[in-house]
């Protein structure tokens, strides 16, 4: 995975609401962190996502708001893009399918090709139906009990176990509009059989990098036999199906996402013409493709999308890594847009410093298991680590830079045994943190733990070295040079997670702005004679008042989750 180009995707958020902290803690912040790391390595890294405008949940929200689905998608895409900017999440393209110059046409060509090659088939099967509402039910419009894990589930996929269903196999199925029982009605739809790709999927899953939870899901679905997936539905929202006999039906929104990534790549490249095409990225051995998504979307990315790409063109380079996250909970309950049980991204960022929130969401990221956001725990962590450990060390180093060092970095002389051990520890931390940023073992949680360890070690080292007598110039100078090296190393290692803090600290240490190729292989030394800034303004301050104000602002949202 030493490619010079990196293409990063994050599952398009459903454009039926703004992003809350549960969303941000998952693929969007993670994708941005990985992109920043990749660019510091010197790679041409691009990050794409966009609104899921054709989703049935957009249609459902529109009915609730008495608006058109297009108006709902437009409103919430505006909000989502604003939240991403406010969180310093830099995407190279945010696709809006309803206004994209490429999306609909590319998807239509993709469907026509699969159908012409016999990879989509017509099937006469029962679909879910509401007699009272006289409407076809699927996905957002029907709920029941998952036939696989017995958890509450909507149609077509279960959020709890991530396995697909056919809507008609839900237990106790009910219409979301009237609450009445769902019945069955015969209908003809287009299906995509997954079984023909089982052998290729088995081979692929042996080499793609993914977490154990997702690997277990793939293993279970392959063992049970892969289903046929209905990809057209008798509804009036979504892309028209470009196949004769099915043009009155609409395409399953999840089936447009895999080709949507290809189309989005071309749309991104069109914005900065270079002669590249989506094929030159997706069919090149020089491109690393890394996809970020929640575990609840695991079947889509690993099995459905992969099968679609295999069916469309076997020359397409399949993703090198799937990076997943589990559900993030708020005060013990699942974040919920529909119940307004959420702390919205823009609301949180209106009260909290962006780098502090990014730091905590990485520290508390639900990587291998579900995690919980508690405002009290957020405050305790920030004030224990950033305010209680990072700030005192940096403030002391700043006083040393202004006083003993007179604003000039000292040279690195011969090291004592203790100084040599600390230098080796810094080099080791660089290697450790780098490993946890890489796609194959990506873990912002462990990165943050490494940053905290660096700060604690540097603080303890500086305190111990302060006992040299005033005229022990060589020992004191080398100790100061090592502490400055620790700060310079921290600035780079923290940059993907805390870009504003990192840029300021690096500037205070006399370095130019970070650029591609700056990622260190070992601890960063501050050159002798380099001018140091005053470092007087605090990098981190107590957040009690900010947290209290946010708690007041979101008190209704927390209460909504308990109703």
C-alpha positions as CSV (number, residue, x, y, z in Angstrom):
1,X,0.0,0.0,0.0
2,X,2.8,2.4,-1.0
3,X,0.8,4.1,-3.7
4,X,1.5,7.6,-4.6
5,X,-2.2,8.4,-4.9
6,X,-4.9,7.8,-2.3
7,X,-8.6,8.0,-3.0
8,X,-10.7,8.2,0.2
9,X,-14.5,7.8,0.3
10,X,-17.0,8.2,3.1
11,X,-20.5,6.9,2.9
12,X,-22.7,9.8,1.7
13,X,-24.8,11.1,4.6
14,X,-28.5,11.0,4.1
15,X,-29.6,14.5,3.2
16,X,-32.6,14.4,5.6
17,X,-30.9,16.1,8.5
18,X,-27.7,17.9,9.5
19,X,-24.7,16.0,10.9
20,X,-24.6,15.2,14.6
21,X,-21.6,14.1,16.7
22,X,-22.4,10.5,16.0
23,X,-21.9,11.2,12.3
24,X,-18.8,13.2,12.8
25,X,-17.2,10.6,15.1
26,X,-17.5,8.1,12.3
27,X,-16.4,8.2,8.6
28,X,-16.2,12.0,8.1
29,X,-13.7,13.0,10.7
30,X,-11.8,9.7,10.2
31,X,-11.6,10.3,6.4
32,X,-10.3,13.8,6.9
33,X,-7.7,12.6,9.4
34,X,-6.5,9.9,7.0
35,X,-6.4,12.4,4.2
36,X,-4.3,14.9,6.2
37,X,-1.9,12.1,7.2
38,X,-1.6,10.9,3.6
39,X,-0.8,14.3,2.3
40,X,1.9,14.9,5.0
41,X,3.4,11.6,3.7
42,X,3.6,13.4,0.3
43,X,0.8,11.5,-1.4
44,X,-1.8,12.9,-3.7
45,X,-4.8,12.2,-1.4
46,X,-8.4,13.0,-2.4
47,X,-11.5,12.7,-0.2
48,X,-15.0,12.4,-1.7
49,X,-18.4,12.1,-0.2
50,X,-21.8,13.7,-0.9
51,X,-25.5,13.8,-0.2
52,X,-27.6,10.6,-0.5
53,X,-30.4,12.6,-2.1
54,X,-32.3,9.8,-3.6
55,X,-32.8,7.9,-0.4
56,X,-36.3,6.9,0.7
57,X,-35.5,8.6,4.1
58,X,-35.4,11.9,2.2
59,X,-38.8,11.2,0.8
60,X,-40.1,10.3,4.2
61,X,-38.7,13.5,5.7
62,X,-40.3,15.6,2.9
63,X,-43.7,14.1,3.7
64,X,-43.2,15.0,7.4
65,X,-42.1,18.5,6.6
66,X,-44.7,19.1,3.8
67,X,-41.9,19.9,1.3
68,X,-40.6,18.3,-1.9
69,X,-37.8,15.7,-1.5
70,X,-35.6,18.0,-3.6
71,X,-36.2,20.9,-1.3
72,X,-35.3,18.7,1.7
73,X,-32.2,17.4,0.1
74,X,-31.1,20.9,-0.9
75,X,-31.7,22.3,2.6
76,X,-29.8,19.6,4.5
77,X,-27.0,19.4,2.0
78,X,-26.3,23.1,2.7
79,X,-26.3,22.3,6.4
80,X,-24.1,19.2,6.0
81,X,-21.5,21.1,4.0
82,X,-21.5,23.9,6.5
83,X,-20.9,21.5,9.3
84,X,-18.0,19.8,7.5
85,X,-16.4,23.2,6.9
86,X,-16.9,24.2,10.5
87,X,-15.3,21.0,11.7
88,X,-12.3,21.5,9.4
89,X,-13.2,18.4,7.5
90,X,-11.9,19.1,4.0
91,X,-13.5,17.1,1.2
92,X,-12.3,17.5,-2.3
93,X,-15.8,16.9,-3.6
94,X,-19.2,16.9,-2.0
95,X,-21.5,15.5,-4.6
96,X,-25.1,16.7,-4.8
97,X,-26.7,14.0,-7.0
98,X,-29.8,16.1,-7.9
99,X,-27.6,18.8,-9.4
100,X,-24.5,16.9,-10.4
101,X,-23.6,17.2,-14.1
102,X,-22.6,13.5,-14.2
103,X,-24.3,11.5,-11.5
104,X,-27.6,10.5,-13.0
105,X,-26.2,9.9,-16.5
106,X,-23.3,7.8,-15.2
107,X,-25.7,5.7,-13.1
108,X,-28.0,5.1,-16.0
109,X,-25.2,3.9,-18.2
110,X,-24.0,1.6,-15.4
111,X,-27.4,0.0,-15.0
112,X,-27.9,-0.4,-18.8
113,X,-24.6,-2.1,-19.1
114,X,-25.3,-4.6,-16.3
115,X,-28.8,-5.3,-17.7
116,X,-27.5,-5.8,-21.3
117,X,-24.9,-8.3,-20.0
118,X,-27.6,-10.3,-18.1
119,X,-26.4,-9.3,-14.7
120,X,-29.7,-7.8,-13.7
121,X,-32.8,-10.1,-13.9
122,X,-36.5,-9.6,-13.6
123,X,-38.3,-11.5,-10.9
124,X,-42.0,-11.9,-9.9
125,X,-42.0,-11.9,-6.1
126,X,-44.1,-10.5,-3.3
127,X,-43.4,-7.0,-2.2
128,X,-44.6,-5.2,1.0
129,X,-47.9,-3.3,0.7
130,X,-50.1,-1.1,2.9
131,X,-53.8,-1.6,2.1
132,X,-54.8,1.5,4.2
133,X,-52.3,3.8,2.5
134,X,-52.5,2.0,-0.8
135,X,-48.7,2.2,-1.2
136,X,-45.7,0.0,-1.8
137,X,-43.5,-0.2,1.3
138,X,-39.7,-0.6,1.5
139,X,-36.8,0.7,3.4
140,X,-37.8,4.0,5.3
141,X,-41.5,3.3,4.8
142,X,-41.7,0.0,6.7
143,X,-40.5,-1.2,10.0
144,X,-40.6,-4.5,11.9
145,X,-38.2,-7.1,13.4
146,X,-35.1,-8.3,11.7
147,X,-35.4,-11.9,10.5
148,X,-31.7,-12.5,11.3
149,X,-31.1,-11.0,14.7
150,X,-34.6,-10.1,16.0
151,X,-33.7,-6.4,16.5
152,X,-36.0,-3.6,15.5
153,X,-35.3,-2.9,11.8
154,X,-36.5,-0.9,8.8
155,X,-36.9,-2.5,5.4
156,X,-34.0,-3.8,3.3
157,X,-31.3,-3.7,6.0
158,X,-30.9,-4.0,9.7
159,X,-28.8,-1.4,11.5
160,X,-28.0,-3.8,14.4
161,X,-26.6,-6.8,12.5
162,X,-26.0,-5.0,9.2
163,X,-27.6,-7.9,7.2
164,X,-30.1,-7.2,4.3
165,X,-33.7,-8.2,4.3
166,X,-36.4,-8.2,1.6
167,X,-38.9,-6.2,3.6
168,X,-41.5,-9.0,3.2
169,X,-39.4,-11.2,5.6
170,X,-39.6,-8.7,8.4
171,X,-41.4,-10.0,11.5
172,X,-44.5,-7.9,12.5
173,X,-44.0,-5.5,9.6
174,X,-45.8,-2.2,9.8
175,X,-46.3,0.8,7.6
176,X,-44.4,3.9,8.9
177,X,-47.1,6.2,7.6
178,X,-50.3,4.9,9.3
179,X,-48.8,2.3,11.7
180,X,-51.0,-0.4,10.2
181,X,-49.8,-3.9,9.4
182,X,-48.0,-4.5,6.1
183,X,-49.4,-7.1,3.7
184,X,-47.9,-8.7,0.6
185,X,-48.6,-7.9,-3.0
186,X,-47.1,-9.5,-6.1
187,X,-44.9,-7.3,-8.2
188,X,-42.2,-7.6,-10.8
189,X,-38.9,-5.9,-10.0
190,X,-35.3,-6.0,-11.2
191,X,-32.9,-8.0,-9.0
192,X,-29.1,-8.2,-8.7
193,X,-28.0,-11.8,-7.9
194,X,-25.0,-11.7,-5.6
195,X,-24.3,-15.5,-5.6
196,X,-22.3,-15.4,-8.9
197,X,-19.6,-13.3,-7.2
198,X,-19.2,-15.4,-4.1
199,X,-16.0,-17.0,-5.1
200,X,-14.4,-13.7,-6.1
201,X,-15.6,-12.2,-2.9
202,X,-14.0,-15.0,-0.9
203,X,-10.6,-14.3,-2.6
204,X,-10.9,-10.6,-2.2
205,X,-11.8,-10.8,1.5
206,X,-8.6,-12.7,2.2
207,X,-6.5,-9.7,1.0
208,X,-8.6,-6.6,1.8
209,X,-7.8,-4.9,5.2
210,X,-10.9,-4.8,7.4
211,X,-11.8,-5.2,11.0
212,X,-12.9,-8.4,12.6
213,X,-16.6,-7.4,13.0
214,X,-16.9,-6.7,9.3
215,X,-14.9,-9.9,8.4
216,X,-17.3,-11.9,10.6
217,X,-20.3,-10.4,8.8
218,X,-18.9,-11.2,5.4
219,X,-18.0,-14.8,6.5
220,X,-21.6,-15.4,7.8
221,X,-23.3,-14.1,4.7
222,X,-21.1,-16.1,2.4
223,X,-21.7,-19.2,4.6
224,X,-25.5,-18.7,4.4
225,X,-25.5,-18.1,0.7
226,X,-25.8,-14.7,-0.9
227,X,-29.3,-13.4,-1.7
228,X,-30.7,-11.7,-4.8
229,X,-31.3,-8.0,-4.1
230,X,-34.2,-6.1,-5.5
231,X,-32.8,-2.9,-7.1
232,X,-36.0,-1.4,-8.4
233,X,-39.1,-0.3,-6.4
234,X,-42.6,0.9,-7.3
235,X,-42.2,4.3,-5.7
236,X,-42.1,7.9,-7.0
237,X,-38.8,9.1,-5.6
238,X,-35.4,8.3,-6.8
239,X,-33.6,7.8,-10.1
240,X,-35.8,6.3,-12.8
241,X,-34.7,2.8,-13.8
242,X,-33.3,3.0,-17.4
243,X,-34.6,-0.4,-18.5
244,X,-37.6,-1.1,-20.6
245,X,-40.5,-2.3,-18.6
246,X,-39.2,-0.8,-15.4
247,X,-39.0,2.9,-16.2
248,X,-42.0,3.7,-13.9
249,X,-40.0,2.2,-11.0
250,X,-37.2,3.9,-9.1
251,X,-33.6,2.7,-8.4
252,X,-32.7,1.5,-5.0
253,X,-30.5,4.3,-3.7
254,X,-27.9,2.0,-2.3
255,X,-27.4,0.5,-5.7
256,X,-26.4,3.9,-7.2
257,X,-23.6,4.4,-4.6
258,X,-20.9,2.2,-6.0
259,X,-21.1,3.7,-9.5
260,X,-21.6,7.0,-7.7
261,X,-18.1,6.8,-6.3
262,X,-16.8,6.3,-9.9
263,X,-18.8,9.3,-11.2
264,X,-17.8,11.4,-8.2
265,X,-14.1,10.7,-9.0
266,X,-14.6,12.0,-12.5
267,X,-16.5,15.0,-11.3
268,X,-13.7,15.8,-8.8
269,X,-11.1,15.5,-11.6
270,X,-13.2,17.7,-13.9
271,X,-13.0,20.5,-11.4
272,X,-9.1,20.6,-11.8
273,X,-8.5,19.3,-15.3
274,X,-5.3,17.3,-15.5
275,X,-6.1,14.7,-18.2
276,X,-6.9,12.1,-15.5
277,X,-10.1,10.1,-15.7
278,X,-11.9,8.0,-13.2
279,X,-10.4,5.0,-14.9
280,X,-6.8,6.3,-14.4
281,X,-7.5,6.3,-10.7
282,X,-9.7,3.3,-10.2
283,X,-7.8,1.0,-12.6
284,X,-4.3,2.0,-11.5
285,X,-1.9,0.0,-9.3
286,X,-0.6,3.4,-8.2
287,X,-3.9,4.3,-6.4
288,X,-4.8,3.2,-2.9
289,X,-8.5,3.2,-2.3
290,X,-9.7,3.4,1.3
291,X,-13.4,3.5,2.2
292,X,-14.7,4.8,5.6
293,X,-18.2,3.8,6.8
294,X,-20.2,2.7,9.8
295,X,-20.5,-1.0,10.5
296,X,-24.3,-0.8,9.9
297,X,-23.4,0.0,6.2
298,X,-20.9,-2.9,6.2
299,X,-22.8,-5.3,3.9
300,X,-23.3,-2.5,1.3
301,X,-19.6,-1.7,1.0
302,X,-18.1,-5.1,1.3
303,X,-20.5,-7.3,-0.5
304,X,-23.0,-5.3,-2.6
305,X,-20.6,-2.6,-3.9
306,X,-17.8,-5.0,-4.5
307,X,-20.1,-7.3,-6.5
308,X,-21.3,-4.4,-8.5
309,X,-17.8,-3.3,-9.5
310,X,-16.8,-6.9,-10.3
311,X,-19.9,-7.2,-12.5
312,X,-19.3,-3.8,-14.2
313,X,-15.6,-4.1,-14.9
314,X,-13.2,-6.6,-13.4
315,X,-10.3,-4.2,-14.2
316,X,-11.5,-1.8,-11.5
317,X,-9.2,-1.7,-8.5
318,X,-11.2,-2.8,-5.5
319,X,-10.7,-0.9,-2.2
320,X,-7.5,-1.8,-0.3
321,X,-9.0,-1.1,3.1
322,X,-12.4,-0.9,4.7
323,X,-12.3,1.3,7.8
324,X,-15.4,0.9,10.0
325,X,-16.8,2.4,13.2
326,X,-19.6,1.2,15.5
327,X,-22.5,3.2,16.8
328,X,-21.8,6.3,18.9
329,X,-24.3,6.8,21.7
330,X,-25.4,10.0,23.4
331,X,-26.0,9.7,27.2
332,X,-26.4,6.0,26.8
333,X,-28.9,6.0,23.9
334,X,-28.4,5.9,20.1
335,X,-28.1,9.3,18.3
336,X,-31.4,9.7,16.5
337,X,-32.2,12.4,13.9
338,X,-35.9,11.4,13.9
339,X,-36.3,11.8,17.7
340,X,-33.9,14.8,17.8
341,X,-31.8,12.9,20.3
342,X,-28.5,14.4,19.1
343,X,-25.9,17.1,19.6
344,X,-25.7,18.6,16.2
345,X,-22.2,19.4,14.8
346,X,-22.9,23.1,14.2
347,X,-24.3,23.4,17.7
348,X,-21.3,21.7,19.3
349,X,-18.8,23.7,17.3
350,X,-20.6,27.0,18.1
351,X,-19.6,26.3,21.8
352,X,-16.4,24.2,21.7
353,X,-13.0,24.8,20.0
354,X,-12.8,22.8,16.9
355,X,-9.5,21.1,17.6
356,X,-10.6,20.2,21.1
357,X,-13.8,18.5,19.8
358,X,-11.8,16.7,17.1
359,X,-9.3,15.5,19.7
360,X,-12.1,14.1,21.9
361,X,-14.0,12.5,19.1
362,X,-10.8,10.7,18.1
363,X,-10.1,9.8,21.7
364,X,-13.6,8.4,22.2
365,X,-14.1,7.0,18.7
366,X,-16.3,3.9,18.6
367,X,-13.8,1.8,16.7
368,X,-14.3,-1.9,17.8
369,X,-17.4,-1.4,20.0
370,X,-20.1,1.1,20.6
371,X,-19.1,4.1,22.7
372,X,-20.9,6.8,24.6
373,X,-20.6,10.6,24.4
374,X,-21.2,12.2,27.8
375,X,-20.7,15.9,28.2
376,X,-19.3,15.4,31.7
377,X,-16.7,12.9,30.5
378,X,-15.8,15.2,27.6
379,X,-15.0,18.0,30.1
380,X,-13.1,15.7,32.4
381,X,-11.0,14.3,29.6
382,X,-10.2,17.7,28.0
383,X,-9.3,19.3,31.4
384,X,-7.2,16.2,32.5
385,X,-5.3,15.9,29.2
386,X,-5.2,19.1,27.2
387,X,-5.7,21.6,30.0
388,X,-4.0,19.6,32.8
389,X,-1.1,18.0,30.9
390,X,-0.5,19.5,27.4
391,X,-0.9,23.2,28.4
392,X,1.3,23.1,31.6
393,X,4.2,21.5,29.7
394,X,3.9,23.8,26.7
395,X,3.6,26.9,29.0
396,X,6.7,25.8,30.9
397,X,8.6,25.2,27.6
398,X,7.5,28.7,26.4
399,X,8.9,30.3,29.6
400,X,12.1,28.5,29.1
401,X,12.3,29.6,25.5
402,X,11.7,33.2,26.4
403,X,14.0,33.2,29.5
404,X,16.9,30.8,29.5
405,X,17.0,30.4,25.7
406,X,16.4,34.0,24.9
407,X,14.2,33.0,22.0
408,X,16.8,31.0,20.2
409,X,16.9,27.2,19.8
410,X,20.1,25.6,21.3
411,X,22.2,23.0,19.5
412,X,22.0,19.3,20.3
413,X,25.2,18.3,22.1
414,X,26.4,15.0,23.5
415,X,23.6,13.2,25.4
416,X,23.6,11.8,28.9
417,X,22.2,8.3,29.3
418,X,18.8,9.7,30.4
419,X,18.7,12.1,27.5
420,X,19.6,9.3,25.0
421,X,16.7,7.2,26.4
422,X,14.3,10.1,25.9
423,X,15.5,10.6,22.4
424,X,15.0,7.0,21.6
425,X,11.5,7.1,23.2
426,X,10.6,10.0,20.9
427,X,11.7,8.1,17.8
428,X,9.7,5.1,19.0
429,X,6.6,7.2,19.5
430,X,6.9,8.5,15.9
431,X,6.9,5.0,14.6
432,X,4.1,3.9,16.9
433,X,1.8,6.8,16.0
434,X,2.6,6.5,12.3
435,X,1.5,2.9,12.4
436,X,-1.9,3.8,13.9
437,X,-2.5,6.4,11.3
438,X,-2.0,3.9,8.5
439,X,-5.1,2.4,6.8
440,X,-4.3,-1.2,7.7
441,X,-4.6,-0.5,11.4
442,X,-6.2,2.9,11.5
443,X,-7.0,3.9,15.0
444,X,-7.3,7.6,16.0
445,X,-8.0,6.3,19.6
446,X,-4.5,4.9,19.7
447,X,-3.0,7.9,18.0
448,X,-4.4,10.1,20.7
449,X,-3.0,7.8,23.4
450,X,0.4,8.1,21.7
451,X,0.2,11.9,21.7
452,X,-0.8,11.9,25.4
453,X,2.1,9.6,26.1
454,X,4.5,11.9,24.3
455,X,3.4,14.9,26.3
456,X,3.6,13.1,29.6
457,X,7.1,11.8,28.8
458,X,8.3,15.2,27.7
459,X,6.9,16.9,30.8
460,X,8.6,14.3,33.1
461,X,11.8,14.6,31.1
462,X,11.8,18.4,31.4
463,X,11.1,18.3,35.1
464,X,13.9,15.9,35.7
465,X,16.4,17.8,33.5
466,X,15.7,21.1,35.3
467,X,18.0,20.1,38.2
468,X,21.2,20.6,36.3
469,X,23.3,23.3,37.8
470,X,23.1,26.7,36.0
471,X,26.6,26.5,34.6
472,X,26.1,22.9,33.2
473,X,25.6,24.5,29.8
474,X,26.0,21.4,27.7
475,X,23.6,19.2,29.6
476,X,21.0,22.0,30.0
477,X,21.3,22.9,26.3
478,X,20.8,19.4,25.1
479,X,17.9,18.9,27.5
480,X,16.2,22.0,26.1
481,X,16.9,20.9,22.5
482,X,15.2,17.6,23.2
483,X,12.2,19.2,24.8
484,X,11.9,21.5,21.8
485,X,12.2,18.4,19.6
486,X,9.4,16.8,21.5
487,X,7.2,19.8,20.9
488,X,8.1,19.9,17.2
489,X,7.3,16.2,16.9
490,X,4.0,16.7,18.7
491,X,3.1,19.4,16.2
492,X,3.5,17.1,13.2
493,X,2.0,14.0,14.8
494,X,-1.1,15.9,16.0
495,X,-1.6,17.7,12.7
496,X,-4.1,15.3,11.1
497,X,-6.3,15.4,14.2
498,X,-5.7,19.0,15.5
499,X,-4.7,21.0,12.5
500,X,-5.1,24.5,14.0
501,X,-3.2,23.6,17.2
502,X,-0.4,21.9,15.2
503,X,0.0,24.9,12.8
504,X,0.3,27.3,15.6
505,X,2.7,25.2,17.6
506,X,4.9,24.6,14.6
507,X,4.9,28.3,13.8
508,X,5.8,29.2,17.4
509,X,8.8,26.9,17.1
510,X,10.0,28.8,14.0
511,X,9.0,26.3,11.3
512,X,7.2,27.2,8.0
513,X,3.7,25.9,7.3
514,X,3.4,22.2,6.9
515,X,3.4,20.7,3.4
516,X,3.4,17.4,1.7
517,X,6.4,15.2,2.6
518,X,6.9,16.7,6.1
519,X,5.8,13.6,7.9
520,X,8.7,12.5,10.1
521,X,10.5,9.2,10.2
522,X,12.0,10.1,13.6
523,X,11.8,12.9,16.1
524,X,11.9,16.4,14.6
525,X,14.9,18.5,15.7
526,X,14.6,22.2,16.0
527,X,17.7,23.6,14.2
528,X,20.2,25.4,16.4
529,X,19.8,29.1,16.1
530,X,16.1,29.0,14.9
531,X,14.1,31.8,16.4
532,X,11.3,30.8,18.8
533,X,8.1,32.7,19.3
534,X,6.9,33.9,22.7
535,X,4.3,31.0,23.1
536,X,2.5,33.2,25.7
537,X,-1.1,32.7,24.8
538,X,-2.5,29.4,26.1
539,X,-3.1,26.7,23.6
540,X,-5.8,25.1,25.7
541,X,-8.1,26.6,28.4
542,X,-10.8,25.2,30.7
543,X,-14.0,24.3,29.0
544,X,-16.4,24.3,31.9
545,X,-18.4,27.3,30.8
546,X,-18.5,26.2,27.2
547,X,-19.7,22.8,28.2
548,X,-22.4,24.3,30.4
549,X,-23.6,26.5,27.6
550,X,-23.7,23.5,25.2
551,X,-25.5,21.4,27.8
552,X,-28.2,24.1,28.1
553,X,-28.5,24.3,24.3
554,X,-28.9,20.6,23.9
555,X,-30.9,19.7,27.0
556,X,-34.0,19.2,25.0
557,X,-32.2,16.8,22.7
558,X,-31.0,14.7,25.5
559,X,-34.5,14.6,27.1
560,X,-36.0,13.6,23.7
561,X,-33.9,10.4,23.8
562,X,-35.4,9.5,27.1
563,X,-39.0,9.9,26.1
